[in-house]
Amino acid sequence: MKTNSNPKANRHMLILTYGVVLLFAGLTAYYCYFLFVKSDTVINNSYNARLDSFADRVVRGEIRSNDGRVLARTEVDGEGNETRVYPFDSLFAHVVGYSSNGKTGLEAVSNFYLLTSHVNIIEQVVNELSSIKNQGDNVVSTLDVDMQKKAYDALGGRNGAVVVMEPDTGKILAMVSKPDYNPNTLPADWEHLVAEENTSGQLLNRATQGLYPPGSTFKVVTALEYMRENPAGYRNYTFDCNGIYKNGEYAIKCYHETAHGHQDFQQAFANSCNGAFANLGLSLDLNGLKNTANQLLFNSDLALPVAYNKSSYSMSAGADTWQILQTSIGQGQTQITPIHNAMMTAAIANGGTLMKPYLIDHVENAGGDMIKKFMPQSYGNLMTAEESSALTEFMRSVVTDGTGSALRTDAYTVAGKTGSAEFETGKDTHAWFIGFAPAEHPRVVVSVIVEEGGSGGQTAAPIARALFDLYFSR
């Protein structure tokens, strides 16, 4: 018996079969990706209304410091009314955040965990049958109470921000922003805090959302680009500073018109010589400088768990002389957040590799059993190990021979960069300091900005010194 066959039809059937199989495999792969990678992010999204229903069955868990001290808890009275309480008042206002009038900070980041209960199954069933809420899981953060308090007290009554983190893990140990607010009285204070006539911005987390001209801390970027363009000869650069650098109709002044005299590349960096960096900025490939800035996360999304603003850098080829002079010393239109400055510094301290900053160490149930552990994750390389080593050397000279003299001590070594950023005519400059210690084996990074603080070396550096002193005294 003869069998009729149609090779073309069979081929079409095979293609269709393979297509269905590939489609099914793709859907399976995406489901696994969603389940194991994206589910927590989607569930914890502030637009997910389902999370609100969790609070009907679960008492919101605690947020704790890295040593177990309670930073936020929910108190329940005899009638079942719940009140969120913050034992440290304003101390952790921005980083822990609030859960009334919306959610911010860790209250937002860890919302899903706080409203999920892993008490034992028998207790859960009994509570459900008795219409009693189960106790939510507790979030143990990376935050260090003593470091947070030291940063808060050192900043004092001045506006600004402080970030302290570990460069080799990405753990955030402290995050302070001022002016602040008291989350315990937030519902009563809300109308005043959001009123148009209130221009203080107490609700703004300046550490992650405050955008400032970087001032001389940007010389890290300018120096790196100059090194990349002149790998064999950057150390041969020299400049004679008389306090005011003139180029045609333009003039760039060093801080207080200090005349630094004859400077090589390292001395110009250590003394934060505006004239030298404005001068060498004119020799740079502007597209190269922009690419380096972008590699160092300007104009980029940051791997941050909390709300933030992008830092901005806009100069490219074709810029006029004045823009080049200003941008090369961290002025012009360039803006940066304190957390971004901390992340760049952490990459230098960690051999060029940036670790993703994080705030949650682990999640545990009401009985203290660990539910989820968060581990350090690499973001990627922002520069080579050789480049980070050279920048560390230059930043070390800032402390030993330059503007960072407030950090000279025999107890430990510091590498850093000061900055004084102009932002408005007639007002004092913002004071910056970024740095890490020990310089030879970095364990902690500090980023400080003091609004209208004047000299970075005189105002911001002592704040960093107080934090380093505490860290290495323990």
Order of alpha helices (4+ residues) and beta strands (2+ residues): alpha-alpha-alpha-beta-beta-beta-beta-alpha-alpha-alpha-alpha-beta-beta-alpha-beta-beta-alpha-alpha-alpha-beta-beta-beta-beta-alpha-alpha-alpha-alpha-alpha-beta-beta-beta-beta-alpha-beta-beta-beta-alpha
